[in-house]
Amino acid sequence: MGNRRLWLLFTFVVVASFAVLGYYGSEIYRQAPPIPTQVVTTTGEVIFTSEQIKDGQNVWQSIGGQQVGSIWGHGAYVAPDWSADWLHREAVFMVNEIAQSQYQKKFDDLSDEEKAAITKRLQNEIRKNTYNAETGVLTISPIRAAAIRENSRHYSEIFMDGPDGDKLRDAYAIPKNAIKSADRMGMMNAFFFWTSWACVTERPGHDITYTNNWPPDKLVGNEATGSLLLWTGFSVILLLAGIALLAWHHAVTSAEGVPAEKLPKLDPLLGLQPTASMSATLKYFWVVCALMVVQVIMGAITAHYGVEGNGLYGIPLSDWIPYSLTRTWHVQIGIFWIATSWLATGLFIAPAVSGYEPKFQAAGVHFLWVCLLIIVVGSLAGQWFAVMQKLGFDMNFWFGHQGYEYVDLGRFWQSFLLIGLFLWLFLMARAIWPAFKKQEENRHLLTMFMIASAAIALFYAAGFMWGRHTNLAIAEYWRWWVVHLWVEGFFEVFATVVIAFLFTRMGLIDTKVATTSVLFSTIVFLAGGILGTFHHLYFTGTPTAVLALGATFSALEVVPLVLLGIEGYSHFKVSKAAKWLEAYKWPIYFFIAVAFWNLVGAGIFGFLINPPIALYYMQGLNTTPVHGHTALFGVYGMLGIGLMLFVLKGMAARNVWKDGVIRFAFWSINIGLALMVLISVLPIGFLQTLASVQHGFWYARSAEFMQQPGMDTLRWLRVIGDTIFTVGILALGWFVIGLKAGFSVKGTVDLSLENHPTGK
């Protein structure tokens, strides 16, 4: 297929996919679970107001939001899912009250027939939608109001300093007085009630709830719907068909790389003279290594809180940095260093490709680095002030903690970062623009490079589409634009183009072959990836059509990943193709690791949880961080490291690296990541899934289940993989320091530019 047809297909895929994404986004706005102006009893007692529910969402966000427990299955895993937990506790209270009034017994002491009658009465009451769209009033029974009061007392004990909450506080890794006032606690209880109400209340005119009957809980009548099974089956069929078609296409169109006899005899980058702006990117990689180490430390503390509650080997660490804060920093710092590595690679590549250094380019690169440091330090500090409850609602929104996983930083820091991304785009464009005028052969590749660069800046702006009081269902829609489209989508396109540039610059891939490969890969990836965003939104208050589209297109996301094993093998063959390529062994090995973890982490572990019926039981269990760790670090992290090493090699191509430390780092990081998942997180996730199917999601996340001795042992086993992984990260940092200090270098290649094939 010619490049012109590929560009037409690319345009069609992007325009059509975003049209559908936008249309169903408008449906999410229209059909989101309503926030009632008042929640009142049939006797006229006002229980909650809309202001309390909305402000309660802000209270929840300020203590860490999705970093302390979860809502609708999205968030952290040590504390419960508050919507599922509230719902089940409310239901248990109500059936016991009914049993006591009718039979003077506890519900568990009744006969099966009596239990069935009371359960049916409960379901008829709480599943019925009593929200009046004209008045905005939600009416509930006095017995449900009593259940709300009991739940509110229970949660106040946990989040404040009630003695009855001590044991659960420790199990949930929530410090005393996480919320410091009764008013704020009452607001958050209102928000928790609303999220659980959406989980059990049927949509007008339908027999399924606003969250498509999630979470699974037989007591309240939440069971898997037929549409979950239907679209799961369809997604599996589509996956198999897609793999077959792509395998056929690969067999027919795959082209060999540059023949061995035509490969450069010497390293083309030996003739590269880094410009001032290219050299200025070195400090970015120092920051990358420093942030990696801090992220690993935060991850170790976060994992330890899962077994020791609020302490670290007896030290009451949560008094200063509680679980919700360490997990926030662990996730956010990971995004910071990965993005920094990729952005710095772009700044290095642009002048290398064009051979042009714009005026003041180096000053711009230095200035952007300073801005990134301010954003990192400022946003992390703001989150500490937020979680320690030192900010009001407005200050928290702007400078503290937004409470949404992966986009936790306050709106001011978010705005600052967006400006920084556009500054980066400007620096990239001005450096690479001259290449459009003189490189006809590379023009298609350069165009894709600029499209991907522009998308990185533009799609982060989706994080500005919600405000302080935006309905959670709508905020989740836009949040996944950032997480899925920005992080998982266009960053991946950018990385694909950058690797193609590196390999063509080194004479390892023909430019035409690279261009066709990049265009085709991008089309295949975006065909599933854009609408695949919906697979995150099955149970977040969205209409059923979102479930159907998400299931269909998320299956297609896996298709290109299946063949990345072949790409990894191709990289391995490249590393053996010429003697001089031995110098690039470790950057290429990290690219091979990317291909492996893309197949395993993003592909296998991703599809493990993506089908609707699987996610119905697994969403919010430890099967999610299995995918998260192996995809986020295994793919994007490994790629960030590989790009960093490639650039560091390009800056001083004549230096010959010592292999010992970097070899140890590579294998320790990969083995540690595998062990972390296989002997700890994955077994916990599978056991939770079994509990979710048998007893309900609330039980799989409960302290009763998670604090069993066997589960505790599995959590401790994570120390093995974590330790190996951490030592590998430290070794990598030591190796990078050694490149500057000299102890990671064993000599230089003695070759004059006059005799070098690229030095003419």
VOKOLFI-80519 format. One line per 5 residues: number of its first residue (from 1); their letters; for each residue z, x, y of C-alpha. Coordinates in steps of 0.5 Angstrom, whole numbers, plus 500, padded with zeros to 3 digits. Layout:
# residues N
NUM) a) Z/X/Y | ...
***
This chain:
# residues 760
1) mgnrr) 500/500/500 | 498/503/507 | 503/504/512 | 500/499/517 | 501/494/511
6) lwllf) 508/496/510 | 510/496/518 | 507/488/517 | 512/487/511 | 518/491/515
11) tfvvv) 517/486/521 | 516/480/517 | 523/482/513 | 527/483/519 | 524/477/523
16) asfav) 525/472/517 | 532/475/515 | 535/474/522 | 532/468/523 | 535/465/517
21) lgyyg) 542/469/518 | 542/466/525 | 540/459/523 | 546/459/518 | 550/462/523
26) seiyr) 549/456/528 | 551/452/522 | 558/456/521 | 559/454/528 | 558/447/527
31) qappi) 562/446/520 | 567/451/521 | 574/448/519 | 577/444/526 | 583/446/529
36) ptqvv) 587/440/531 | 590/439/538 | 596/436/534 | 599/436/527 | 603/430/527
41) tttge) 607/426/521 | 605/418/520 | 612/417/524 | 609/420/530 | 613/427/530
46) vifts) 609/433/532 | 609/439/528 | 604/444/531 | 599/444/537 | 593/447/537
51) eqikd) 596/452/542 | 601/454/537 | 595/455/531 | 591/459/536 | 597/463/539
56) gqnvw) 599/464/531 | 593/467/530 | 594/472/535 | 601/474/533 | 598/475/526
61) qsigg) 593/480/529 | 598/483/533 | 602/485/527 | 596/488/523 | 592/482/521
66) qqvgs) 588/483/515 | 592/490/514 | 598/486/512 | 596/481/506 | 590/477/507
71) iwghg) 587/471/509 | 582/467/505 | 582/473/501 | 580/478/506 | 585/484/508
76) ayvap) 590/488/504 | 593/487/497 | 600/489/497 | 603/483/501 | 600/476/498
81) dwsad) 594/472/501 | 598/468/506 | 593/462/505 | 594/462/498 | 601/463/498
86) wlhre) 603/458/503 | 599/453/500 | 602/454/493 | 609/454/496 | 607/447/499
91) avfmv) 605/444/493 | 611/446/489 | 616/444/494 | 612/437/494 | 612/436/487
96) neiaq) 619/437/486 | 621/432/492 | 617/427/489 | 620/428/482 | 627/428/484
101) sqyqk) 625/422/488 | 622/418/482 | 626/421/476 | 632/425/479 | 629/431/475
106) kfddl) 625/438/477 | 618/438/476 | 618/443/471 | 623/438/467 | 618/432/466
111) sdeek) 614/430/461 | 606/432/461 | 605/425/463 | 610/425/468 | 607/431/471
116) aaitk) 600/429/471 | 602/423/475 | 605/427/480 | 600/432/480 | 595/427/481
121) rlqne) 599/424/487 | 600/430/490 | 592/432/490 | 590/425/493 | 595/426/499
126) irknt) 593/434/500 | 586/434/499 | 584/427/503 | 582/429/510 | 586/426/515
131) ynaet) 583/429/521 | 581/425/526 | 575/428/530 | 575/423/536 | 582/425/537
136) gvlti) 583/431/534 | 589/429/531 | 591/431/524 | 596/426/520 | 601/428/515
141) spira) 606/425/511 | 613/426/512 | 614/430/505 | 609/435/507 | 612/436/514
146) aaire) 618/438/510 | 614/442/506 | 612/446/512 | 619/447/514 | 621/450/508
151) nsrhy) 615/454/508 | 617/456/515 | 624/458/513 | 621/462/508 | 616/466/512
156) seifm) 621/467/517 | 626/470/512 | 621/475/510 | 618/477/517 | 624/477/521
161) dgpdg) 631/480/518 | 633/474/514 | 638/477/508 | 634/472/503 | 627/476/505
166) dklrd) 630/483/503 | 627/483/496 | 620/480/498 | 620/485/504 | 620/491/500
171) ayaip) 615/488/495 | 610/486/500 | 612/493/504 | 613/489/511 | 619/492/515
176) knaik) 625/488/518 | 623/484/524 | 616/485/524 | 616/479/528 | 621/480/533
181) sadrm) 622/473/536 | 623/466/533 | 617/463/538 | 612/468/535 | 614/467/528
186) gmmna) 613/459/529 | 606/460/532 | 604/465/526 | 607/459/521 | 602/454/525
191) fffwt) 596/459/523 | 598/460/516 | 599/452/515 | 592/451/518 | 589/457/514
196) swacv) 592/453/508 | 590/446/510 | 582/449/510 | 583/451/503 | 585/444/500
201) terpg) 582/439/505 | 575/436/503 | 570/437/508 | 568/430/510 | 563/427/505
206) hdity) 564/432/500 | 569/433/494 | 570/440/496 | 574/444/501 | 572/447/507
211) tnnwp) 573/454/503 | 569/451/497 | 575/450/493 | 578/457/494 | 583/459/492
216) pdklv) 583/457/485 | 590/453/484 | 590/448/479 | 596/444/482 | 592/442/488
221) gneat) 586/441/484 | 582/447/487 | 577/449/481 | 571/452/480 | 565/448/482
226) gslll) 558/447/479 | 555/450/485 | 559/457/483 | 556/457/476 | 549/455/478
231) wtgfs) 548/460/483 | 551/466/479 | 546/465/474 | 541/465/479 | 543/471/482
236) villl) 543/475/475 | 536/472/473 | 534/475/480 | 537/481/479 | 534/483/472
241) agial) 527/480/475 | 528/485/481 | 530/491/477 | 524/490/473 | 519/489/479
246) lawhh) 522/495/482 | 521/499/476 | 514/497/475 | 513/499/482 | 516/506/481
251) avtsa) 512/507/475 | 506/506/478 | 506/509/485 | 511/514/484 | 509/521/487
256) egvpa) 511/528/485 | 514/532/490 | 510/538/493 | 508/543/487 | 512/549/486
261) eklpk) 506/553/488 | 506/550/495 | 513/550/496 | 515/555/502 | 516/562/499
266) ldpll) 522/563/504 | 527/558/507 | 523/555/513 | 530/554/517 | 531/562/517
271) glqpt) 526/561/523 | 530/556/526 | 534/558/533 | 539/553/535 | 539/550/542
276) asmsa) 545/549/546 | 546/542/544 | 545/543/537 | 550/549/537 | 555/544/541
281) tlkyf) 555/539/535 | 559/544/531 | 565/541/534 | 564/534/532 | 564/537/525
286) wvvca) 571/540/526 | 573/533/528 | 570/530/522 | 574/535/518 | 581/534/521
291) lmvvq) 580/526/521 | 578/527/514 | 585/530/512 | 589/525/517 | 585/519/513
296) vimga) 587/522/506 | 595/523/509 | 595/516/511 | 591/513/505 | 597/517/500
301) itahy) 602/514/505 | 599/507/504 | 598/507/497 | 606/510/496 | 608/504/500
306) gvegn) 605/500/494 | 611/502/489 | 616/504/494 | 616/498/499 | 618/501/506
311) glygi) 620/508/504 | 617/515/502 | 621/518/497 | 627/515/500 | 625/516/508
316) plsdw) 625/510/511 | 618/511/514 | 616/504/516 | 621/504/521 | 616/508/525
321) ipysl) 609/507/522 | 609/501/517 | 604/499/512 | 600/495/516 | 599/501/521
326) trtwh) 598/507/516 | 593/502/512 | 589/501/519 | 589/508/521 | 586/510/514
331) vqigi) 581/505/514 | 579/506/521 | 579/514/521 | 575/513/515 | 569/510/519
336) fwiat) 570/514/525 | 569/521/521 | 563/518/517 | 560/516/523 | 562/522/527
341) swlat) 558/526/522 | 552/522/522 | 551/521/529 | 552/529/530 | 547/530/525
346) glfia) 542/526/529 | 544/530/535 | 542/536/531 | 536/534/528 | 533/531/534
351) pavsg) 531/537/538 | 530/541/531 | 524/536/530 | 521/536/537 | 522/543/539
356) yepkf) 524/541/545 | 531/541/549 | 532/536/555 | 535/539/561 | 543/537/561
361) qaagv) 542/535/553 | 548/540/551 | 552/537/557 | 551/530/554 | 553/532/547
366) hflwv) 559/535/550 | 561/529/554 | 560/525/548 | 565/529/544 | 570/528/549
371) cllii) 569/520/549 | 570/520/542 | 576/524/542 | 579/519/547 | 577/513/543
376) vvgsl) 580/516/537 | 586/517/540 | 587/511/545 | 585/506/539 | 590/509/534
381) agqwf) 596/509/540 | 594/502/542 | 595/500/535 | 602/503/534 | 604/499/540
386) avmqk) 601/493/537 | 604/493/530 | 611/495/534 | 610/489/538 | 610/492/544
391) lgfdm) 604/488/547 | 603/481/550 | 597/477/547 | 592/479/552 | 594/487/552
396) nfwfg) 594/487/545 | 587/484/544 | 584/489/549 | 588/495/548 | 592/494/541
401) hqgye) 590/491/534 | 585/486/533 | 587/484/526 | 580/484/523 | 579/490/518
406) yvdlg) 574/495/520 | 574/492/527 | 581/493/528 | 581/497/535 | 582/493/541
411) rfwqs) 576/490/545 | 577/496/551 | 576/501/546 | 571/497/542 | 567/497/549
416) fllig) 568/504/550 | 565/506/543 | 559/501/544 | 558/505/551 | 558/512/547
421) lflwl) 553/509/542 | 548/508/547 | 549/514/550 | 548/517/544 | 542/513/543
426) flmar) 540/516/550 | 541/523/548 | 537/522/541 | 531/518/545 | 530/524/550
431) aiwpa) 530/529/545 | 526/526/540 | 521/523/545 | 516/529/546 | 515/529/538
436) fkkqe) 511/522/539 | 506/526/543 | 505/532/539 | 506/530/532 | 501/525/529
441) enrhl) 503/526/522 | 510/524/523 | 509/519/528 | 511/513/523 | 517/517/521
446) ltmfm) 519/518/528 | 518/511/529 | 523/509/524 | 528/514/526 | 528/511/533
451) iasaa) 529/504/530 | 535/506/526 | 538/509/532 | 537/503/536 | 540/499/531
456) ialfy) 546/503/530 | 548/502/538 | 545/495/538 | 549/492/532 | 555/494/533
461) aagfm) 555/489/539 | 556/484/534 | 563/485/534 | 563/482/541 | 561/475/539
466) wgrht) 569/473/538 | 574/472/543 | 582/472/543 | 582/464/540 | 575/464/536
471) nlaia) 576/460/530 | 577/465/524 | 571/462/520 | 566/464/526 | 570/471/527
476) eywrw) 569/472/520 | 561/471/521 | 561/476/526 | 565/481/523 | 561/482/517
481) wvvhl) 555/483/522 | 559/489/524 | 561/491/517 | 555/489/513 | 549/490/517
486) wvegf) 552/496/522 | 556/500/517 | 552/498/510 | 545/496/513 | 542/500/519
491) fevfa) 547/507/518 | 544/507/511 | 537/506/514 | 538/512/519 | 541/516/513
496) tvvia) 535/515/509 | 530/517/515 | 535/523/516 | 534/526/509 | 527/525/509
501) flftr) 526/529/516 | 531/535/513 | 526/535/506 | 520/535/510 | 522/540/515
506) mglid) 524/545/509 | 517/543/506 | 520/540/500 | 516/533/501 | 510/531/504
511) tkvat) 510/528/510 | 506/522/508 | 509/521/502 | 516/521/505 | 514/516/510
516) tsvlf) 511/511/505 | 518/512/501 | 522/511/507 | 518/505/509 | 518/502/502
521) stivf) 526/503/501 | 528/500/508 | 524/494/506 | 527/493/499 | 534/495/502
526) laggi) 533/490/508 | 530/484/504 | 537/483/500 | 541/487/505 | 541/482/511
531) lgtfh) 542/476/508 | 546/479/503 | 551/479/509 | 553/472/506 | 556/474/500
536) hlyft) 562/476/504 | 563/469/507 | 563/464/500 | 570/462/502 | 571/463/509
541) gtpta) 570/456/511 | 562/456/511 | 558/451/508 | 555/451/501 | 548/453/503
546) vlalg) 551/460/505 | 554/461/498 | 547/460/495 | 543/465/500 | 549/470/499
551) atfsa) 549/469/491 | 541/470/491 | 540/476/496 | 546/480/495 | 543/480/488
556) levvp) 537/483/491 | 542/488/494 | 543/492/488 | 536/493/486 | 534/499/490
561) lvllg) 541/502/488 | 539/502/480 | 533/507/482 | 538/512/486 | 539/515/479
566) iegys) 532/517/479 | 533/520/487 | 539/524/485 | 535/527/479 | 529/528/484
571) hfkvs) 534/532/489 | 537/536/483 | 530/538/481 | 529/540/488 | 535/544/488
576) kaakw) 532/548/482 | 525/549/485 | 525/555/489 | 530/561/489 | 531/560/497
581) leayk) 534/553/495 | 540/556/492 | 543/557/499 | 542/549/500 | 545/547/493
586) wpiyf) 552/544/496 | 549/540/501 | 544/537/496 | 549/536/490 | 553/532/495
591) fiava) 546/528/496 | 546/527/488 | 553/525/489 | 551/520/494 | 546/517/489
596) fwnlv) 551/517/483 | 556/513/487 | 551/508/490 | 549/506/483 | 556/506/480
601) gagif) 560/504/486 | 555/500/491 | 551/498/485 | 555/496/478 | 562/495/482
606) gflin) 559/491/487 | 555/487/483 | 562/486/479 | 565/482/484 | 559/479/488
611) ppial) 557/473/484 | 560/467/486 | 564/465/480 | 566/473/479 | 568/473/487
616) yymqg) 572/466/486 | 577/469/482 | 577/476/484 | 576/476/492 | 582/479/495
621) lnttp) 584/483/488 | 584/490/487 | 577/490/484 | 575/490/491 | 578/496/493
626) vhght) 574/499/487 | 568/497/490 | 571/499/497 | 573/506/495 | 567/508/491
631) alfgv) 562/505/496 | 565/507/503 | 567/514/501 | 563/515/495 | 556/513/498
636) ygmlg) 557/514/506 | 563/519/506 | 559/524/501 | 553/523/505 | 557/525/511
641) iglml) 559/531/508 | 552/533/505 | 549/532/512 | 555/536/515 | 554/542/510
646) fvlkg) 546/541/511 | 547/542/519 | 552/547/518 | 547/551/514 | 542/550/519
651) maarn) 546/553/525 | 546/559/521 | 541/559/516 | 542/567/515 | 549/566/512
656) vwkdg) 550/567/505 | 556/562/503 | 561/564/498 | 561/558/492 | 568/558/490
661) virfa) 572/554/495 | 566/549/496 | 565/548/488 | 572/547/487 | 572/542/493
666) fwsin) 566/538/490 | 568/537/483 | 575/535/486 | 573/530/491 | 569/527/485
671) iglal) 573/527/479 | 579/525/484 | 575/519/486 | 573/517/479 | 580/518/476
676) mvlis) 583/514/482 | 579/508/480 | 579/508/473 | 586/509/471 | 589/505/476
681) vlpig) 586/501/481 | 581/498/476 | 586/496/471 | 590/493/476 | 584/489/478
686) flqtl) 582/487/471 | 589/485/470 | 590/481/476 | 583/477/475 | 586/475/468
691) asvqh) 592/472/472 | 588/469/477 | 584/465/472 | 590/463/467 | 595/461/473
696) gfwya) 591/462/480 | 590/466/485 | 597/466/488 | 600/468/482 | 595/474/481
701) rsaef) 598/476/488 | 605/475/488 | 611/479/487 | 613/476/481 | 606/479/478
706) mqqpg) 605/485/482 | 612/488/481 | 612/488/473 | 614/495/470 | 607/495/467
711) mdtlr) 603/494/474 | 608/499/477 | 606/504/472 | 599/503/474 | 600/504/481
716) wlrvi) 604/511/480 | 598/513/475 | 594/513/482 | 598/519/484 | 594/523/479
721) gdtif) 587/522/482 | 589/522/489 | 592/529/488 | 586/532/486 | 582/528/491
726) tvgil) 587/530/497 | 586/538/494 | 579/537/494 | 579/535/501 | 583/540/504
731) algwf) 579/545/500 | 573/542/504 | 576/543/510 | 578/550/509 | 571/552/507
736) viglk) 569/549/514 | 574/553/517 | 572/559/513 | 564/558/516 | 567/560/523
741) agfsv) 572/565/521 | 568/568/516 | 571/568/510 | 567/563/507 | 561/567/508
746) kgtvd) 559/573/504 | 553/576/508 | 547/575/511 | 539/575/509 | 536/581/512
751) lslen) 529/578/514 | 526/579/521 | 522/573/524 | 516/577/525 | 515/577/517
756) hptgk) 517/570/516 | 512/565/515 | 515/560/520 | 516/565/525 | 509/566/528
***
